[in-house]
Amino acid sequence: MIFFLRPPTDFKPAFHAVGCFCLLDQKILLLLRQSGRPQPNTWGMPAGKVKPGECLLPAMQRELMEETGIETDIEQLVYFNTLYVRFQDPEPKLNFVYHTYSLNLKVRPTVIINPREHQQFGWFKPRQALELELIPVLSDLIKIYFYPI
């Protein structure tokens, strides 16, 4: 999988997705994907596909609730970055646009994961997170967000 900060000329996305850095006390909330899911047994942030006709911020709000039980106002979600992602294999190439946000939490929420999608959750410092088996592109996003050049 590769990503671009601007869409390549031949980029035709199959869908849009959203993801969120949930931050508390300089730690990131990560979810461990179930073994039967795409990208099994890897850690990722709360994320998911945008439904047809759905706007980005409500999609992120919905995904947070579905994957973690965290309720938030749209105004609390802060835009971070958009990546243009392309899977190299399998063919045909799959392109999607990944819109990322952050949510700064003041108190530790009760996290309720969906057991069909995730095995567990954890709060990790960015350097700890980089040592985990992460979903593709997440290590790059962590580096861009926490360690910009």
C-alpha positions as CSV (number, residue, x, y, z in Angstrom):
1,M,0.0,0.0,0.0
2,I,1.2,3.5,-0.8
3,F,-0.2,6.9,-0.1
4,F,0.0,10.3,-1.6
5,L,-0.6,13.7,0.0
6,R,-2.2,14.9,-3.3
7,P,-4.3,12.8,-5.6
8,P,-2.2,11.3,-8.5
9,T,-3.6,12.1,-12.0
10,D,-4.9,8.5,-12.5
11,F,-6.5,8.3,-9.0
12,K,-10.1,7.1,-9.0
13,P,-11.3,6.3,-5.4
14,A,-13.6,3.3,-4.8
15,F,-14.7,4.9,-1.5
16,H,-13.9,7.4,1.2
17,A,-12.9,6.5,4.8
18,V,-12.4,8.4,8.0
19,G,-10.1,7.8,11.0
20,C,-9.5,9.5,14.3
21,F,-6.6,9.9,16.7
22,C,-8.3,9.9,20.1
23,L,-5.8,11.5,22.4
24,L,-5.6,11.5,26.2
25,D,-2.6,12.3,28.4
26,Q,-0.3,12.1,25.3
27,K,-1.5,8.7,24.5
28,I,-3.5,7.4,21.4
29,L,-6.4,5.0,21.6
30,L,-5.8,2.0,19.3
31,L,-8.0,-1.0,18.5
32,L,-6.8,-4.5,17.7
33,R,-8.6,-6.0,14.7
34,Q,-10.2,-9.4,14.9
35,S,-8.5,-12.3,13.2
36,G,-11.3,-12.8,10.7
37,R,-11.3,-9.1,9.5
38,P,-9.3,-7.4,6.8
39,Q,-5.8,-6.6,8.0
40,P,-6.3,-9.1,10.9
41,N,-4.5,-8.9,14.2
42,T,-3.2,-5.4,13.5
43,W,-3.7,-2.2,15.6
44,G,-5.6,0.8,14.1
45,M,-7.3,3.9,15.2
46,P,-11.1,4.1,15.1
47,A,-11.9,4.3,11.4
48,G,-14.3,3.2,8.8
49,K,-15.9,3.7,5.4
50,V,-18.1,6.7,4.7
51,K,-21.6,5.6,3.7
52,P,-23.0,6.9,0.3
53,G,-24.4,10.4,0.8
54,E,-22.9,10.7,4.3
55,C,-20.8,13.8,5.2
56,L,-17.3,13.3,6.6
57,L,-17.8,14.6,10.1
58,P,-21.0,12.7,10.8
59,A,-19.3,9.6,9.4
60,M,-16.4,10.1,11.9
61,Q,-18.8,10.7,14.7
62,R,-20.7,7.5,13.8
63,E,-17.6,5.4,13.5
64,L,-16.3,6.5,16.9
65,M,-19.6,5.5,18.5
66,E,-19.8,2.2,16.6
67,E,-16.2,1.1,17.3
68,T,-15.6,2.6,20.7
69,G,-18.8,3.7,22.3
70,I,-17.3,7.2,22.5
71,E,-19.9,10.0,21.9
72,T,-18.6,13.3,20.8
73,D,-19.9,16.5,19.3
74,I,-18.8,17.2,15.7
75,E,-17.3,20.4,16.9
76,Q,-14.7,18.5,18.9
77,L,-13.3,16.7,15.9
78,V,-10.4,18.5,14.4
79,Y,-9.3,17.9,10.8
80,F,-5.8,16.6,10.5
81,N,-5.0,15.3,7.0
82,T,-6.2,13.6,3.9
83,L,-4.3,10.8,2.3
84,Y,-4.9,9.2,-1.2
85,V,-4.3,5.5,-0.6
86,R,-3.6,2.9,-3.2
87,F,-3.2,-0.8,-2.5
88,Q,-0.6,-2.4,-4.9
89,D,-1.9,-6.0,-4.5
90,P,-4.2,-7.7,-5.2
91,E,-5.2,-6.5,-8.6
92,P,-7.1,-4.5,-9.6
93,K,-5.6,-1.6,-7.7
94,L,-7.9,-0.3,-5.0
95,N,-7.9,3.5,-4.4
96,F,-9.5,5.3,-1.5
97,V,-9.4,8.7,0.2
98,Y,-8.6,8.6,3.9
99,H,-9.7,11.7,5.9
100,T,-8.2,11.8,9.3
101,Y,-9.1,13.8,12.4
102,S,-8.1,14.1,16.0
103,L,-10.2,14.2,19.2
104,N,-8.6,15.6,22.4
105,L,-10.2,14.0,25.4
106,K,-10.1,15.5,28.9
107,V,-11.2,12.4,30.8
108,R,-10.7,8.7,30.0
109,P,-13.9,7.5,28.4
110,T,-15.4,4.1,28.9
111,V,-14.4,2.3,25.7
112,I,-16.8,-0.4,24.5
113,I,-15.5,-2.2,21.5
114,N,-17.5,-4.2,18.9
115,P,-16.3,-7.8,19.4
116,R,-17.1,-8.6,15.8
117,E,-14.5,-6.1,14.7
118,H,-12.0,-5.8,17.5
119,Q,-10.3,-8.0,20.1
120,Q,-9.1,-5.3,22.5
121,F,-8.1,-1.7,22.9
122,G,-5.2,0.1,24.5
123,W,-3.8,3.6,25.1
124,F,-0.3,4.0,23.8
125,K,2.3,6.7,23.6
126,P,3.2,7.4,20.0
127,R,6.6,5.7,20.2
128,Q,5.0,2.6,21.8
129,A,2.4,2.6,19.0
130,L,5.2,2.6,16.4
131,E,6.5,-0.7,17.9
132,L,3.1,-2.4,17.4
133,E,1.9,-4.3,14.3
134,L,-0.1,-1.5,12.8
135,I,-2.5,-1.4,9.9
136,P,-0.9,-0.1,6.7
137,V,-0.3,3.7,6.6
138,L,-0.9,4.2,10.4
139,S,2.8,4.4,11.2
140,D,3.2,7.1,8.6
141,L,0.2,9.0,10.0
142,I,1.6,8.8,13.5
143,K,5.0,10.1,12.3
144,I,3.3,13.0,10.4
145,Y,1.1,13.9,13.3
146,F,3.5,13.6,16.2
147,Y,6.9,14.1,14.6
148,P,6.5,16.5,11.8
149,I,9.5,17.6,9.9
